[in-house]
Structure formats: C-alpha cells, structure tokens
C-alpha cells in the first residue's frame, strides 16, 4: 500500500471512502467471470480495511461495452452487484455510482438502481448528471461530474459554477469525476478538464476515473483501472482509500494484488528448448490466474514447435507469440505478357481451344462478340 499524507488543516469533516473506477467488468479480453471474481477476491483479501470504511464510490466505466441479454456475462455481473449491495448492508456502508464514458457504460449502471430496490436499507445513489450532494451525516459536500456531460469541458465548468452560485457555496469537500485533466491527456485538440479550476473549489481531493494509470498531482487522485487490459501497464492497479479525519486527508492506494499481468518473455535464437522452457517457467510460475504472456522469439527458433505445450502446462494463462526476424526473401519468376486488342478477326484464335471443345460453341462466340 502507498500512503500519502496531506498535512494542511482543513474543515473538520470525517469520512472514510474506498474509490474505484474503470472496472470494465465485461471487457472481452478478460471476461465478466474473471473480472467479477477479481473484485470479490479484492474485497475478501482486504475485508478488514474496506469493511471499516463509511462508503464506496465507483467513479465510472463499471462496464466496458453494451451487454447482451440474456448472457452468461450478464449473470456474473448481476451476481456481483447483488454481492456488493449485501456487503454494504452487512457493513453499513453507503454506495455511490457515477456514470462513465457513454461508449462504455451505456447507462447500464442503472442495474444498480434495480438491485437497490432489494436493499432499501443501503444508502445508495446513482448519478448520470452533474450533482452536488450534501451528506449531512458526515458534514461533507460532494460534487459529481459524469463523462461527456456537455459538449465541452468548459461548458461543464460553467455549469458547475452556476450551480454552486445557486446553492450559495464557494467550495465542496470532494469531487468525483469521470474524464481527464490536461496533465493526464496532453494532446492537441483533446477536450480535457483544467485541474487548477477544480482545485480552487475542492477542499480535500478529486477522485477521477477514465485514464487507466494512477498518477497523482495536487488534489487529483486518479483511480486508474482496477485490472490490466493490455501490455505496457506496469503501474499498480487497485483503488484509493481516502480518510479525512479531524481536517487531515490521508490517502492510501490499496493495490489489487490479483490484477492481471501482461508479461513478455524473450527467447533468443541461440536458446535450446531446455533453456527456453526454464526461462518461461521462471517468468510464469508466480503469475496470477488470468494473466497474459507474450513469447517473443525468432521464426527459426527451436522452441517454435513447443509453443502449444504451454497451454497444457498453464491452462489459466493466455499465451501469444510475437515473432521477430525477417522472412527469407523468395525469388519469383515474372512471366512477361504482351498486350493486344481483341477483335472479331482474332477472337477465335485467341479463345480457340476454349471455344472449340465447348458444346455451346456458337452461343459462346455470340457472347464473346457482345463483350467486344
């Protein structure tokens, strides 16, 4: 766990929250069965910490794509949502769910609203619009901003200011957003939120989802994705524990130790099969189930014929191959062709063999003439 302590004294709010985002529970590469299992395992392993919180906030992109009903993945996801509500009920936790990117969530987080009707004792809310919530029990004000809420981030900012003016407040304690700040997505022409703006109106911290890497800056605490979905994501995965106690903000990153691993193993051309197997076994044996391993090897490697055996040895690991080394050049004989016009005079000599042996000779000749 990584702990960062903000030492400045703030208002005397007291609130302990676990924030998660970008779960993408039905991402095709991992599947809903594994994704929801990983979430339940995360809660089981970290129960002593999570159960002591006041609440849980899911900051967008719970889903990855539009679900098909009925389907096995729908069943896994609904079972997980029910188990999450039960966990909140048993431990007296509130639950908040924010709508994420439209092309991921598709408004499907309304499934939480349906399940909440069976758990009316759980303090629950789902937000798909800009909202400022006053949590009287914790003396805390929370601003919620879903992704792509208006046509531009500037218009969203103006709306937030107008809302705050209408409510006669100059700041909120916490902001929960889905989108990106300029330091996270610094590309020309990309519409992003301005961190400095939101830091002026937020006392404690900004929980923001969307970018899958958690890089803290100022009051911005991106969750990053809960799992890894591709290679080149070495950063820890998980969520943030935010504790505000007597005016001091103490954030701790709670890592998901079972997050999928994406590992590349390079097999040099001079490696024997025995040496290649030993290197792969060393790299793979401690990986969690559901991990992905790319075997990087030369097309002429002696281990090429052994790749299929890895799937039998490690059935819970997905293996792919990444070939290096050029393909041998082949010399191709090019036949020269001459170009000429086909006329009625040379028609039969050109197609003679084909036409003469055909029982429909006369009809073929007439057909060929019409094509001239």
PLY file of the C-alpha trace (Angstrom):
ply
format ascii 1.0
element vertex 372
property float x
property float y
property float z
element edge 371
property int vertex1
property int vertex2
end_header
0.00 0.00 0.00
1.21 3.51 -0.84
0.27 6.24 1.67
0.42 9.96 1.07
-0.46 12.33 3.93
-1.70 15.85 3.33
-0.72 17.75 6.44
-2.63 21.02 5.95
-5.57 21.54 8.30
-8.98 21.58 6.61
-12.57 21.64 7.87
-13.34 19.01 10.49
-15.19 16.60 8.22
-14.69 12.92 8.98
-15.15 10.47 6.15
-13.52 7.19 5.07
-14.14 6.07 1.48
-12.89 3.43 -0.96
-12.90 4.79 -4.53
-12.70 2.54 -7.59
-13.22 3.20 -11.29
-12.74 1.73 -14.74
-13.72 -1.77 -13.71
-14.76 -2.68 -17.28
-16.33 -5.83 -15.87
-17.35 -7.22 -19.26
-14.20 -6.42 -21.24
-13.92 -9.15 -23.87
-10.25 -9.92 -23.30
-10.76 -10.95 -19.66
-14.46 -11.80 -19.47
-17.05 -10.98 -16.83
-16.46 -14.19 -14.89
-12.82 -13.34 -14.17
-13.40 -9.60 -13.67
-16.14 -10.05 -11.09
-14.17 -12.81 -9.35
-11.21 -10.44 -9.05
-13.43 -7.78 -7.46
-14.85 -10.23 -4.94
-11.36 -11.51 -4.14
-10.15 -7.93 -3.63
-12.91 -7.34 -1.09
-12.22 -10.66 0.62
-8.46 -10.12 0.97
-8.88 -6.51 2.12
-12.02 -7.03 4.20
-10.56 -5.65 7.43
-9.80 -2.37 5.65
-12.83 -2.00 3.35
-15.40 -3.03 5.96
-14.17 -0.21 8.22
-14.95 2.44 5.60
-18.01 4.68 5.61
-18.72 4.04 1.95
-17.70 3.00 -1.56
-17.65 5.20 -4.66
-17.49 3.77 -8.20
-16.33 6.63 -10.42
-17.48 5.46 -13.84
-16.86 2.83 -16.51
-18.20 -0.06 -14.48
-18.97 -1.63 -17.86
-16.86 -1.94 -20.99
-19.48 -2.41 -23.70
-23.17 -2.93 -24.23
-24.37 -6.17 -22.65
-26.35 -8.81 -24.48
-29.39 -10.09 -22.60
-29.58 -12.88 -21.72
-25.96 -13.99 -21.48
-23.60 -15.61 -19.00
-21.73 -12.35 -18.51
-24.96 -10.63 -17.51
-25.48 -13.27 -14.83
-21.94 -12.86 -13.45
-22.30 -9.07 -13.31
-25.71 -9.09 -11.66
-24.49 -11.61 -9.07
-21.54 -9.32 -8.31
-23.78 -6.24 -7.98
-26.03 -8.13 -5.56
-23.00 -9.28 -3.55
-21.73 -5.68 -3.41
-25.03 -4.43 -2.02
-25.03 -7.26 0.51
-21.50 -6.29 1.57
-22.60 -2.67 2.02
-25.64 -3.79 4.03
-23.64 -6.09 6.29
-21.01 -3.42 6.98
-23.27 -0.35 6.98
-21.53 1.30 4.00
-23.03 3.82 1.60
-22.65 3.20 -2.14
-22.38 5.80 -4.91
-22.13 5.01 -8.63
-21.21 7.61 -11.28
-21.93 7.22 -14.99
-18.75 6.96 -17.06
-17.96 7.17 -20.78
-21.09 6.67 -22.86
-19.44 4.18 -25.22
-18.53 2.00 -22.21
-21.28 2.32 -19.61
-24.20 2.92 -21.98
-26.32 3.85 -18.97
-26.14 0.24 -17.78
-25.21 1.28 -14.25
-28.96 1.68 -13.80
-28.69 -2.04 -13.00
-27.51 -0.84 -9.58
-30.75 1.10 -9.21
-32.75 -2.07 -9.89
-30.80 -4.08 -7.30
-31.03 -1.23 -4.77
-34.79 -1.84 -4.54
-34.00 -5.14 -2.83
-31.60 -3.41 -0.41
-33.54 -0.33 0.68
-31.55 -0.21 3.90
-28.37 0.64 1.92
-27.65 4.35 1.43
-27.33 4.33 -2.36
-27.35 6.85 -5.22
-26.58 6.70 -8.94
-25.61 9.90 -10.77
-25.69 10.43 -14.53
-25.79 14.21 -14.34
-23.85 16.97 -12.55
-24.92 16.92 -8.90
-23.76 18.43 -5.62
-24.71 16.11 -2.76
-24.75 17.24 0.84
-24.00 14.27 3.14
-25.26 15.60 6.47
-24.17 12.53 8.41
-20.52 13.20 7.52
-20.72 17.00 7.25
-19.40 16.59 3.71
-20.33 18.05 0.32
-19.55 16.01 -2.81
-19.59 17.19 -6.44
-20.32 14.51 -9.08
-19.50 15.03 -12.78
-20.10 12.19 -15.28
-18.12 11.91 -18.52
-19.19 13.77 -21.67
-21.93 15.52 -19.72
-21.95 18.56 -22.02
-20.44 19.32 -25.41
-17.22 20.73 -23.90
-15.40 20.65 -20.57
-15.58 24.46 -20.46
-19.38 24.32 -20.57
-19.36 21.73 -17.77
-17.18 24.04 -15.69
-19.54 26.98 -16.27
-22.48 24.81 -15.24
-20.71 23.77 -12.03
-20.02 27.41 -11.13
-23.64 28.40 -11.79
-24.88 25.50 -9.66
-22.60 26.47 -6.80
-23.74 30.10 -7.02
-27.38 29.00 -6.90
-26.65 26.95 -3.79
-24.63 29.82 -2.26
-21.48 27.74 -1.78
-17.93 28.57 -2.81
-16.39 25.13 -2.40
-17.11 21.43 -1.97
-15.20 18.93 0.11
-14.76 16.24 -2.55
-15.21 15.95 -6.32
-15.94 12.66 -8.10
-15.45 12.88 -11.85
-15.07 10.80 -14.97
-12.89 12.34 -17.65
-9.33 13.61 -17.75
-7.23 16.56 -16.69
-4.71 18.18 -19.01
-1.74 16.57 -17.23
-3.24 13.12 -17.87
-4.12 13.56 -21.54
-1.91 16.23 -23.01
-2.70 16.03 -26.72
-3.57 18.96 -29.02
-7.28 19.18 -29.76
-8.37 16.81 -26.97
-11.05 18.30 -24.72
-9.98 17.93 -21.07
-10.80 19.42 -17.69
-8.46 22.02 -16.15
-7.10 20.80 -12.81
-6.32 24.29 -11.47
-10.00 25.25 -11.78
-11.26 22.33 -9.74
-8.53 22.63 -7.14
-9.87 26.12 -6.36
-13.32 24.78 -5.42
-12.39 21.39 -3.84
-11.05 21.25 -0.27
-9.83 17.67 0.02
-9.42 15.58 -3.08
-10.67 14.91 -6.60
-11.44 11.28 -7.43
-11.31 11.00 -11.22
-11.75 7.96 -13.45
-11.16 7.31 -17.18
-7.36 7.23 -17.58
-6.11 3.75 -16.65
-2.90 4.88 -14.97
-3.00 6.41 -11.48
-0.72 9.45 -11.44
-1.36 11.81 -8.52
-0.97 15.54 -8.97
-2.05 18.12 -6.43
-5.57 17.26 -5.28
-6.14 14.90 -8.23
-6.20 11.20 -7.28
-6.98 9.14 -10.39
-8.01 5.59 -9.59
-6.60 4.09 -12.75
-8.16 0.85 -13.93
-8.87 -1.93 -11.44
-7.30 -4.54 -13.75
-4.72 -4.50 -16.53
-6.15 -4.84 -20.00
-3.01 -4.66 -22.17
0.77 -4.80 -22.20
2.76 -1.75 -21.10
0.65 -1.11 -17.97
3.23 -1.88 -15.24
1.75 0.50 -12.65
-0.06 -0.94 -9.62
-3.81 -1.46 -10.04
-6.50 -1.09 -7.41
-8.25 1.81 -5.69
-7.78 4.64 -3.21
-8.64 4.64 0.46
-9.41 8.27 1.34
-9.54 9.03 5.06
-10.47 12.53 6.21
-10.04 12.73 9.94
-10.00 15.92 12.04
-9.22 18.01 8.99
-6.35 15.84 7.72
-6.56 13.97 4.42
-4.74 10.60 4.46
-4.94 8.81 1.10
-3.68 5.25 0.74
-3.52 3.28 -2.50
-4.94 -0.19 -1.91
-3.39 -2.41 -4.57
-5.23 -5.23 -6.30
-2.64 -7.98 -5.90
-4.59 -10.24 -8.27
-4.64 -7.74 -11.13
-3.97 -9.36 -14.47
-0.33 -9.34 -15.52
0.84 -8.80 -19.08
4.37 -10.14 -19.43
6.75 -10.56 -22.37
9.39 -13.32 -22.33
12.16 -13.06 -24.91
13.56 -16.32 -26.29
16.84 -15.77 -28.11
17.58 -17.70 -31.27
20.55 -19.48 -29.68
18.48 -20.83 -26.77
17.95 -24.56 -26.64
14.46 -25.90 -25.93
15.50 -26.73 -22.36
16.83 -23.23 -21.69
13.73 -21.66 -23.27
11.38 -23.70 -21.07
13.35 -22.83 -17.96
13.15 -19.10 -18.69
9.41 -19.25 -19.39
8.68 -21.32 -16.28
10.57 -18.83 -14.11
8.57 -15.90 -15.54
5.16 -17.59 -15.43
5.02 -19.71 -12.26
4.23 -16.79 -9.91
1.75 -15.00 -12.17
-1.90 -14.81 -11.02
-4.55 -16.68 -12.97
-5.88 -14.80 -15.99
-2.51 -13.28 -16.88
-1.22 -12.86 -20.44
2.24 -13.88 -21.62
3.72 -12.99 -25.00
6.58 -15.24 -26.09
8.95 -13.14 -28.21
11.04 -15.38 -30.44
12.65 -15.72 -33.83
10.79 -17.55 -36.58
13.68 -20.02 -36.75
13.74 -20.69 -33.01
13.86 -24.33 -31.93
11.08 -23.53 -29.46
8.51 -22.71 -32.17
7.24 -26.29 -32.15
6.88 -26.27 -28.35
4.56 -23.28 -28.02
1.36 -25.32 -27.97
2.57 -27.31 -24.94
2.50 -24.16 -22.77
-1.30 -24.04 -22.83
-1.47 -27.55 -21.37
1.09 -26.75 -18.69
-0.52 -23.42 -17.69
-4.24 -23.63 -18.55
-5.07 -20.41 -16.65
-2.54 -18.30 -18.57
-3.15 -16.95 -22.07
-0.10 -17.31 -24.31
0.53 -15.43 -27.54
3.59 -15.32 -29.74
5.43 -12.29 -31.05
7.65 -13.21 -33.96
10.83 -11.32 -34.77
13.26 -11.76 -37.63
12.53 -11.17 -41.32
11.01 -13.64 -43.72
13.51 -15.15 -46.17
13.30 -13.43 -49.50
11.94 -15.58 -52.30
12.92 -15.22 -55.93
9.76 -15.15 -58.02
9.96 -15.64 -61.78
7.91 -12.98 -63.54
6.28 -14.08 -66.76
6.18 -11.46 -69.46
2.86 -10.78 -71.14
2.18 -8.95 -74.36
-0.82 -6.62 -74.70
-3.04 -6.55 -77.81
-6.62 -5.71 -78.76
-9.17 -8.46 -79.26
-11.30 -8.07 -82.39
-13.73 -10.26 -84.32
-10.86 -11.23 -86.59
-8.64 -12.65 -83.81
-11.46 -13.75 -81.48
-11.40 -17.44 -82.38
-7.61 -17.64 -82.48
-7.43 -16.08 -79.01
-10.06 -18.29 -77.38
-9.79 -21.13 -79.87
-9.02 -24.02 -77.50
-11.65 -22.97 -75.03
-14.37 -22.46 -77.64
-13.67 -25.38 -79.97
-14.04 -28.00 -77.20
-17.19 -26.49 -75.78
-20.57 -27.97 -76.86
-22.05 -24.45 -76.72
-19.53 -23.12 -79.23
-21.93 -20.99 -81.25
-23.53 -19.41 -78.21
-20.10 -18.65 -76.70
-18.91 -16.97 -79.89
-22.01 -14.75 -79.93
-21.50 -13.94 -76.24
-17.85 -13.05 -76.70
-18.72 -10.78 -79.63
-21.17 -8.82 -77.47
-18.33 -8.16 -74.99
-16.08 -6.53 -77.57
0 1
1 2
2 3
3 4
4 5
5 6
6 7
7 8
8 9
9 10
10 11
11 12
12 13
13 14
14 15
15 16
16 17
17 18
18 19
19 20
20 21
21 22
22 23
23 24
24 25
25 26
26 27
27 28
28 29
29 30
30 31
31 32
32 33
33 34
34 35
35 36
36 37
37 38
38 39
39 40
40 41
41 42
42 43
43 44
44 45
45 46
46 47
47 48
48 49
49 50
50 51
51 52
52 53
53 54
54 55
55 56
56 57
57 58
58 59
59 60
60 61
61 62
62 63
63 64
64 65
65 66
66 67
67 68
68 69
69 70
70 71
71 72
72 73
73 74
74 75
75 76
76 77
77 78
78 79
79 80
80 81
81 82
82 83
83 84
84 85
85 86
86 87
87 88
88 89
89 90
90 91
91 92
92 93
93 94
94 95
95 96
96 97
97 98
98 99
99 100
100 101
101 102
102 103
103 104
104 105
105 106
106 107
107 108
108 109
109 110
110 111
111 112
112 113
113 114
114 115
115 116
116 117
117 118
118 119
119 120
120 121
121 122
122 123
123 124
124 125
125 126
126 127
127 128
128 129
129 130
130 131
131 132
132 133
133 134
134 135
135 136
136 137
137 138
138 139
139 140
140 141
141 142
142 143
143 144
144 145
145 146
146 147
147 148
148 149
149 150
150 151
151 152
152 153
153 154
154 155
155 156
156 157
157 158
158 159
159 160
160 161
161 162
162 163
163 164
164 165
165 166
166 167
167 168
168 169
169 170
170 171
171 172
172 173
173 174
174 175
175 176
176 177
177 178
178 179
179 180
180 181
181 182
182 183
183 184
184 185
185 186
186 187
187 188
188 189
189 190
190 191
191 192
192 193
193 194
194 195
195 196
196 197
197 198
198 199
199 200
200 201
201 202
202 203
203 204
204 205
205 206
206 207
207 208
208 209
209 210
210 211
211 212
212 213
213 214
214 215
215 216
216 217
217 218
218 219
219 220
220 221
221 222
222 223
223 224
224 225
225 226
226 227
227 228
228 229
229 230
230 231
231 232
232 233
233 234
234 235
235 236
236 237
237 238
238 239
239 240
240 241
241 242
242 243
243 244
244 245
245 246
246 247
247 248
248 249
249 250
250 251
251 252
252 253
253 254
254 255
255 256
256 257
257 258
258 259
259 260
260 261
261 262
262 263
263 264
264 265
265 266
266 267
267 268
268 269
269 270
270 271
271 272
272 273
273 274
274 275
275 276
276 277
277 278
278 279
279 280
280 281
281 282
282 283
283 284
284 285
285 286
286 287
287 288
288 289
289 290
290 291
291 292
292 293
293 294
294 295
295 296
296 297
297 298
298 299
299 300
300 301
301 302
302 303
303 304
304 305
305 306
306 307
307 308
308 309
309 310
310 311
311 312
312 313
313 314
314 315
315 316
316 317
317 318
318 319
319 320
320 321
321 322
322 323
323 324
324 325
325 326
326 327
327 328
328 329
329 330
330 331
331 332
332 333
333 334
334 335
335 336
336 337
337 338
338 339
339 340
340 341
341 342
342 343
343 344
344 345
345 346
346 347
347 348
348 349
349 350
350 351
351 352
352 353
353 354
354 355
355 356
356 357
357 358
358 359
359 360
360 361
361 362
362 363
363 364
364 365
365 366
366 367
367 368
368 369
369 370
370 371
